[in-house]
Amino acid sequence: LLLAARGWGRLGAMSRYSTEQRGRPNSPDYRLYFKNADGKYISPFHDIPLFAGSKEDKEIPAKRSKTTGSEVLFNMIVEVPRWTNAKMEIATEEPLNPIKHDIKKGKLRYVANIFPHKGYIWNYGALPQTWEDPNHTDKITGCCGDNDPIDVCEIGSKIHSSGEIVQVKVLGVLALVDEGETDWKIIAISADDPEAEKIHIDDVKKHKPGYLEATLDWFQLYKVPDGKPENHFAFNGEFKDKDFAVEIIKSTHEHWKALLHKKVDGGTIKCTNVLVSGSPFCCSDEDAQSIVQSAPAFMNGDSVSPEGIFFLR
């Protein structure tokens, strides 16, 4: 987490944001909070724009989005670096939604190594300002959303750090049905990757042979070591193309906007934000600072133990 802690990034997007660690790494109280370029604490879930190049405090129409040629780029929040096992995630039920280590039955959660893979096989994260509404039944899958931001599997050549904001080109989407919930998995590639300009979902198999097949295998099996059944997919595991994926993203963005403007019941989701215009959940800079300062101070050291490892997502 060194890069994330210092706010260093490999892309221009990260230079607009920095992160601050609180608590002890590899412990239940660890949190990674976000700041914008002005040094204000923000929510990565709500205050970082979905579309790259957009202003933080304005509406975000696609026509104002940054593009590469005809490509619209999206901001991705990296939660889990490739090849790591710790299940780090945006804390959707906490104010300002820091990244935390997920916990199950009092133990830190880790995904098992699904042979022959090591940990997560992509840089794994989420798109900000999206929400898979658990009260909305998807017409395509027939299942409700999973109550989280939409997930992203970034397949570029670099390993990114937890907390990094990466501008990505969307390639396609996989429709995972996880315990009866729709859990869309966006397949994307970092915009600065050498292959980003030429690669599309139809030719991933040419440029990165075995990657899509490994992705299907991983999502199907990753809960089996915990004694759960295999996961299933809509469309018989077919990867849908970019246009299909972008429509799914736009839909989840609309659900998020309804959430932030109190048009739907978000249940336990925390909508505290600093920059969303017109949102009744908007708080002051001082309130945001108080939220962060109420978290335990950062402590160096590794507190993880074999007894604390729980292999499950």
Buried (B, 14 or more C-beta within 10 A) or exposed (E): BEBBBEBBBBBBBBEBBBBBBBBBBBBBEBBBBBBBEEEBBBBBBBBBBBBBBBEBEEEBEEEEBBBBEEBBBBBBBBBBBBBBBBBBBBBBEBBBBBBBBBBEEEBBBBBBBBEEBEBBBBBBBBBBBBBBBBEBEBEBBEBBBBBBBBBBBBBBEBBBBBBBBBBBBBBBBBBBBBEEBBBBBBBBBBBBBEBBEEBBBEEBEEEBEEBBEBBBBBBBBBBEEBEEEEBBBBEEBEBBBBEBBBEBBEBBBEBBBBBBBEEBEBEEBBBBBBBBEEBEBBBEEEBBBEBBEEBEEBBEEEBBEEEBBBBBB
